[in-house]
């Protein structure tokens, strides 16, 4: 997959990156951040994560999930998925998963904007978990 460097260079986001941004990777592939909102997605989130794990993108990517005060066990399902990955039960690509939590329900737009602000990726993709 070839990415036009001119397009990447023109990416302007009004948000600032977190102060603790990690050093750049040795890989030449851009880091991609996949953003999704966790709000009562217990039936979908495991399939969502599994589909991302099985993709064939050659570079590293992070999955940034926003817990928008979900009333179900969506967060526990994500944590279980990550535990299985750490235990080696679920292999796969160079994928990291982070969950950020809202103090109150902010809705899709505000939650997505928060995730974009905290994304570490050179490219940000917004995907609904269902």
Secondary structure as the mmCIF struct_conf table of DSSP 4:
data_model
#
loop_
_struct_conf.conf_type_id
_struct_conf.id
_struct_conf.beg_label_comp_id
_struct_conf.beg_label_asym_id
_struct_conf.beg_label_seq_id
_struct_conf.end_label_comp_id
_struct_conf.end_label_asym_id
_struct_conf.end_label_seq_id
HELX_RH_AL_P HELX_RH_AL_P1 UNK A 5 UNK A 9
TURN_TY1_P TURN_TY1_P1 UNK A 10 UNK A 10
BEND BEND1 UNK A 14 UNK A 15
HELX_LH_PP_P HELX_LH_PP_P1 UNK A 16 UNK A 18
TURN_TY1_P TURN_TY1_P2 UNK A 19 UNK A 20
HELX_LH_PP_P HELX_LH_PP_P2 UNK A 21 UNK A 25
BEND BEND2 UNK A 26 UNK A 26
BEND BEND3 UNK A 28 UNK A 29
HELX_LH_PP_P HELX_LH_PP_P3 UNK A 30 UNK A 31
STRN STRN1 UNK A 32 UNK A 38
BEND BEND4 UNK A 39 UNK A 40
TURN_TY1_P TURN_TY1_P3 UNK A 42 UNK A 44
HELX_RH_AL_P HELX_RH_AL_P2 UNK A 45 UNK A 53
TURN_TY1_P TURN_TY1_P4 UNK A 54 UNK A 54
BEND BEND5 UNK A 58 UNK A 59
STRN STRN2 UNK A 61 UNK A 67
BEND BEND6 UNK A 71 UNK A 73
HELX_RH_AL_P HELX_RH_AL_P3 UNK A 74 UNK A 86
TURN_TY1_P TURN_TY1_P5 UNK A 87 UNK A 88
BEND BEND7 UNK A 89 UNK A 90
BEND BEND8 UNK A 93 UNK A 94
STRN STRN3 UNK A 95 UNK A 101
BEND BEND9 UNK A 103 UNK A 104
HELX_RH_AL_P HELX_RH_AL_P4 UNK A 107 UNK A 118
BEND BEND10 UNK A 122 UNK A 122
STRN STRN4 UNK A 123 UNK A 126
#
